[in-house]
Amino acid sequence: MERRTDPNDFKEYTFNEFCQFYGPQEGRNVWDKAQQKSHTYYVGMRVRALTKLAGDRDQVVNQGDVGSVTALPGPGSSVERGAVAEVLIRGVRFDAQPGMIEPCGNNNSNNFRNSSSDRPRNDRNNRNDRNERGNDRGGRMNDRNNNRMNDRNNNRGQSGPRGGEERRTPLGDNQSYTRSEFLDYYGQQKGAGLWNKSAPSGGKGQRNNSRPQKEERRADPSEKSGRTYTKNDFLDLYGPKKGISMWKKAGKEGGAKEEKRADPNEKNSKKTYTRAEFLKCYGDKAGAAIWKKAGKAAGAPEKEERRRDPNEPKSKKTYTKKEFLDLYGAKKGAAVWKKAAPADKPAEKEERRRDPNEPNSKKTYTRKEFVDLYGAKKGGAIWKKAALVTADKPAEKEERRRDPNEPKSKKTYTKKEFLDLYGAKKGAAIWKKAAPADKPAEKEERRRDPNEPNSKKTYTKKEFLDLYGAKKGAAIWKKAAPAEKEEKRSDPNEPKSKKTYTKKEFIDLYGAKKGAAIWKKAAPAEKEEKRSDPNEPKSKKTYTKKEFIDLYGAKKGAAIWKKAEKSGDKKDKKDRKKIEQEKTEHTINKSGGSIGWGRIENTIITVDADGAAEKAGVKNNVRIIAINGKGVSKGSIDKALAACEDSFTITVVEVRRDPTEVNGELYSKMQFIKQYDEDEGLRLWAKADKVQKKKAANKKKRAEKKAEAEKAEEGEKKEA
């Protein structure tokens, strides 16, 4: 970064700084006349004053007076920042600024030292003497700096051999310095940063004799000269903030060539320019803007993305984002731009629907056309009512599901109704849990226990976890084979194929609704029902309904078909009669006291110890179906009990909780059979008994443990 000394104030500036201060034309003239910095100073060099200088203590150095360099700037040096050297001319010692001195006479080249390599403190042992001669200086070095340097040098002298305090070597130097010397020379912030970046000197307080690393240098992007500078040069010129930015921006020495771009104002020219050339030609602000606008010279500039306007569905014209913003404004334009389809793919067709007021017409309209024809409010309503274009049938009805909290109800609700009833969060959870209205909720999956290889019994995941514990139970559940293989059916659309598919595969192939319909259709045809003829009581032959009608005629055949029994019905009826007869009677004598039971409607849940009900043999979980031989229901039980005298007889049936539900309803044996079919109902009835007994045993154990704990606590209290 080339700098020259301004003859009017003896300070150094770049070409841009000359032009900013003097103007473009005058700045170039002064730049051409200015003395270019080309001197390197070293301790002992003979120098000459270029102008008359006056000190703070009436000391004068005349133009042409000759002296010598006594010290150079650097970490740990007392030379003022910005000065080129400390000099002694005619007994006056001062810090010379750029433009105040120049080399003169026959300086011995053998004594030449680079400014950075001259920084070793060879001259430090004489610093105390020099500070004592501070009165001879031209007032540049104040008393505070003298005292600070004296204290530092005195402390260093007392420490004996160098050691103890850590020393580091900055880039471009072969001398090490302490942290305090870094901070004194560079300032707190910059000094701390350079200290962290500097390499340790090979041991605390030890001089680093290794070869110094070459400091990185970069070209200034604002200059055309091609000269390179260190990071410190950038920071000194531009300041801490801008200097870091310019350093990052600058191209590395020996790296890639500086980027060049074509000037958009020279459309027919193939010439390209650097950013610095843009700034020099157009000025900082306009040059930076045109540089951004300019396309890269390396290849054709990328085309700006263009999209179709969704408000012009029939137009193929495309626009840039800027054109959208100019047309619609910043906020709306950005929204329309997002909505717009990219130009390289066709925009999705706008939805169209048939007008329900034109039932015989196949013509379709967009929502906008509905609103234009009928008005905003009415048009919106008719649009909702209108059939979709893509389907021959009206739009599908909103999905409805049964509420799992109403297991006996067949009423269904939409998702919105769930949310309105239970609230947003709970309603969404129950909606997920709810079974779709067109099919019952799937039963919980059950698997065989691999530890019971000879058993066909299956268990739910919860039962595995309860039996084996959380971790082991989950592992065995994964290992366990599913209780039954998933059902597969042949596809009716592939009549010649023997391949079969699961229900999920049907749905994945045809979609949810159509797949479910084809799955039902794919079910194997059931054998036609046959019944025995009641006019042939001794015959075991059976006939179909069609055969009855062909034999007896339509009306009479249908009547005899209804009257006819299915094969095996007699046996079923006998078994059902046996099941229905499982009732017990208990005579209760309350003798003016309470009955001693806990009842919910006509179901007895608990029986008090030593109460009238217990004495009569009544047990928990029974349902009263008759009092004194007369049948009772949920609604009439209270009235019937109120009418009873001290002694009365109740007829009860046992009820059990459904084991397939978490808090299942209480059902009688016949209710289990009616709900699940006979075999499954009887299996669940037996299982319910086991579950109830297990719960009772666990409850008894907890009660015993509690009693033991209370007894032990009482014993401890007595001992205390």
C-alpha positions, 0 to 999 in steps of 0.5 A, spaced: 500 500 500 503 506 497 504 512 502 507 518 500 509 524 505 505 530 504 510 536 504 504 541 508 504 537 514 510 531 513 505 526 514 504 519 510 497 518 506 495 514 500 493 516 493 485 516 495 487 520 502 490 525 497 484 525 493 479 526 498 482 532 502 485 536 496 480 534 490 481 529 484 485 534 480 489 537 486 490 531 489 493 527 484 498 534 483 500 534 490 501 526 490 506 527 484 510 532 488 510 529 494 516 525 497 515 518 496 517 514 503 524 510 501 528 510 507 530 504 512 533 507 518 537 503 523 541 505 530 547 509 528 545 512 521 547 519 520 541 523 518 539 530 516 533 535 518 529 537 512 526 543 516 527 547 522 524 544 528 522 547 535 522 543 541 518 544 547 524 547 551 526 553 546 530 548 543 531 549 535 534 544 530 535 548 523 534 545 516 540 541 514 543 540 521 546 533 522 545 527 527 544 520 528 539 515 530 539 513 537 533 508 537 527 505 533 520 504 534 517 497 536 515 493 542 518 495 549 521 502 545 519 509 548 519 511 541 512 515 540 507 511 535 508 514 528 515 516 529 520 513 524 526 514 529 529 517 535 534 521 533 540 526 536 541 532 533 546 538 536 544 535 543 537 535 542 534 528 542 527 527 539 522 523 536 522 524 528 516 524 524 516 522 517 518 528 512 522 531 518 529 527 517 533 523 511 539 519 511 545 523 509 553 522 508 556 515 508 552 511 512 556 504 512 552 499 509 555 493 513 552 497 519 545 496 516 540 493 520 533 491 518 528 495 522 524 489 524 531 485 526 534 491 529 529 490 535 533 486 539 534 490 545 542 491 544 541 498 546 537 497 552 543 497 557 544 504 555 536 506 556 537 508 563 543 513 561 538 515 555 532 516 560 537 520 565 538 525 559 531 526 558 532 533 559 536 534 552 530 531 548 525 536 545 520 535 549 517 529 546 518 524 551 514 526 558 516 524 565 511 519 566 514 515 560 521 516 563 519 514 570 515 508 567 521 506 562 526 507 568 522 502 573 521 497 567 529 497 566 531 497 574 526 491 575 529 487 569 536 489 572 534 486 579 531 480 576 538 477 574 538 472 569 532 473 564 527 468 566 520 467 570 516 472 565 513 469 559 516 472 553 513 471 545 516 473 538 511 477 534 511 475 526 517 478 522 521 479 528 527 475 531 526 478 538 522 476 544 518 481 548 514 480 555 506 481 555 507 488 558 511 490 553 506 488 547 501 492 551 505 498 552 507 499 545 500 496 541 495 498 546 491 494 550 486 491 545 491 490 539 497 488 544 493 483 547 491 480 540 498 480 537 500 477 544 495 471 543 497 470 536 505 470 537 509 464 538 512 462 544 519 464 544 522 457 546 521 457 553 520 462 559 524 468 558 529 464 553 531 468 547 528 465 540 534 463 536 530 460 531 529 463 524 523 468 524 517 466 520 515 470 514 509 474 515 503 474 511 502 479 506 496 481 501 495 486 496 490 492 497 484 491 493 483 499 493 490 500 489 492 498 482 500 498 484 500 490 486 504 492 492 503 487 498 502 489 506 502 486 512 496 485 517 499 490 521 499 495 515 492 494 514 490 496 521 494 502 522 492 505 515 484 503 516 483 502 523 481 496 527 475 495 524 475 497 517 482 494 517 480 487 519 475 487 513 480 490 508 485 484 510 479 479 509 477 482 502 485 483 500 487 477 495 493 473 498 500 474 495 501 468 490 494 466 490 488 467 485 488 473 481 484 479 483 477 478 481 475 482 475 468 484 472 465 487 466 462 494 466 455 494 465 455 501 462 460 499 456 455 493 453 459 492 447 466 492 450 469 486 453 474 489 457 474 487 465 476 491 471 478 490 478 473 493 484 479 498 485 478 501 478 471 501 479 471 505 485 477 510 482 472 511 476 466 512 479 467 514 486 466 509 493 459 509 493 457 509 486 463 504 484 461 499 489 454 499 487 456 498 480 461 493 482 455 489 485 451 490 479 456 488 474 457 481 471 463 476 473 468 476 467 469 469 468 463 467 464 456 469 462 452 472 468 447 468 471 440 469 469 435 472 474 430 467 476 423 469 473 416 466 475 409 467 472 404 471 476 399 467 479 394 472 478 395 472 470 393 464 469 392 464 462 399 469 461 406 465 459 409 472 461 414 471 467 417 477 472 423 477 476 422 478 484 424 486 483 418 486 478 413 483 483 415 488 488 415 494 484 408 492 482 405 489 488 409 493 494 414 490 498 410 485 503 404 483 498 410 482 492 414 477 497 408 473 498 405 473 491 413 471 489 413 465 494 406 463 491 408 464 484 410 457 480 417 457 477 417 459 470 421 452 468 415 448 470 407 449 469 403 452 474 398 448 477 391 448 474 386 452 478 381 448 481 374 448 478 367 446 480 361 445 477 355 450 478 350 446 483 345 451 479 346 448 473 345 440 474 345 438 467 351 442 465 358 440 465 361 446 465 366 448 470 368 455 474 374 457 478 372 460 485 373 467 482 368 466 477 363 464 482 364 470 486 364 475 480 357 471 478 354 471 485 357 476 489 362 475 495 358 471 500 353 467 496 359 465 491 363 463 497 357 458 499 355 456 492 363 454 491 363 450 498 357 446 495 359 445 488 362 438 486 369 438 485 371 437 477 376 431 478 370 427 481 364 425 478 361 424 485 360 430 489 365 432 494 367 427 499 363 428 506 368 430 512 371 424 516 367 422 522 369 418 528 366 414 534 368 417 541 372 412 545 369 415 551 362 413 549 363 405 547 356 403 547 354 409 542 354 409 535 354 416 534 359 419 530 363 426 530 367 430 526 374 432 528 372 440 529 366 437 534 372 433 538 376 439 538 370 444 540 368 439 546 375 437 549 379 443 547 385 443 542 390 439 545 386 433 548 381 433 542 386 432 537 389 426 542 382 423 542 381 424 535 387 420 533 385 414 538 378 414 536 376 409 531 373 411 524 366 411 524 366 405 518 370 400 522 371 398 529 377 400 533 382 394 532 384 389 537 390 390 541 396 386 538 397 379 542 403 375 541 405 368 544 411 367 549 417 364 547 418 361 554 412 357 553 413 354 546 408 348 547 402 354 549 398 357 544 396 362 549 397 369 547 399 376 551 399 383 550 405 388 550 402 390 557 402 383 560 409 382 557 411 388 561 407 386 567 410 379 567 418 380 566 419 388 567 420 394 563 426 392 559 426 385 559 419 385 557 420 389 551 426 385 549 421 378 549 416 382 546 420 383 540 422 376 540 415 373 540 412 371 534 405 375 532 400 370 535 397 370 528 399 371 521 396 377 517 391 375 513 392 375 505 387 376 500 387 375 492 386 381 488 379 381 484 382 385 479 387 379 478 383 373 476 388 369 473 394 371 479 395 366 485 398 372 489 395 374 495 396 381 499 395 384 506 390 389 507 395 394 508 398 393 501 391 394 498 391 401 501 398 402 499 396 400 492 389 403 491 388 408 496 385 408 503 377 408 501 378 404 494 383 399 497 378 398 503 372 397 498 376 392 494 379 388 500 372 387 503 370 385 495 376 380 496 374 376 502 372 369 500 365 367 499 361 364 504 358 358 503 350 359 502 346 357 509 342 351 509 337 349 514 333 343 515 326 342 513 321 342 519 316 338 515 322 332 515 323 332 523 327 325 522 331 327 516 338 330 517 338 333 510 338 341 509 336 346 504 338 353 501 333 358 501 332 358 494 330 350 494 325 352 500 322 357 495 322 353 489 319 347 493 313 351 497 313 357 493 315 364 494 311 366 500 310 360 503 317 358 502 320 364 506 315 363 512 318 356 512 325 358 511 324 363 517 321 357 521 326 352 519 332 351 524 340 351 522 343 345 523 346 344 530 341 350 533 338 345 537 344 343 541 346 351 541 339 352 544 340 347 550 347 350 551 344 357 552 339 355 557 344 352 561 348 358 561 342 362 562 340 358 569 346 360 572 343 365 578 343 365 585 338 367 590 339 370 597 334 372 603 336 378 607 334 380 614 336 387 615 332 387 622 331 395 622 338 396 620 342 397 614 343 392 608 351 393 608 353 393 601 356 398 596 351 399 590 351 402 583 344 402 580 342 394 580 350 392 581 353 390 588 360 393 588 362 391 595 359 388 601 360 390 608 363 385 613 358 382 618 353 386 615 346 383 613 348 382 606 354 378 607 350 374 612 346 372 607 351 370 602 352 376 598 358 377 594 362 383 591 360 384 583 353 381 582 347 384 579 340 384 582 335 381 576 329 380 581 327 382 588 322 377 591 321 374 584 319 380 580 324 383 575 328 389 576 332 394 572 337 400 573 331 405 574 326 401 578 331 398 583 331 403 588 323 403 588 323 396 589 328 396 595 324 401 598 317 397 598 321 391 601 320 389 609 325 387 613 326 381 610 326 380 602 329 375 597 334 377 591 336 374 585 343 375 582 348 374 577 355 374 577 358 380 573 366 381 571 370 386 568 372 386 561 379 384 560 380 387 554 379 394 556 383 398 561 377 400 566 372 395 563 365 395 564 362 390 568 358 384 564 354 378 565 356 371 562 351 372 557 353 379 555 360 377 554 357 371 549 352 376 546 358 382 545 363 377 542 360 370 540 360 364 544 367 361 544 370 368 545 365 370 550 366 364 554 374 365 554 374 372 556 369 370 561 374 365 564 380 370 563 376 376 567 375 371 573 383 370 573 384 378 573 379 379 578 383 374 583 390 376 581 387 383 583 384 381 589 391 377 591 395 383 590 390 387 594 391 382 600 398 382 600 399 390 600 394 390 606 398 385 609 405 389 608 401 395 611 399 392 617 406 389 618 409 396 617 404 399 622 406 393 627 413 394 626 412 402 627 408 401 633 414 396 636 419 401 635 415 407 638 414 402 644 422 401 645 423 408 644 
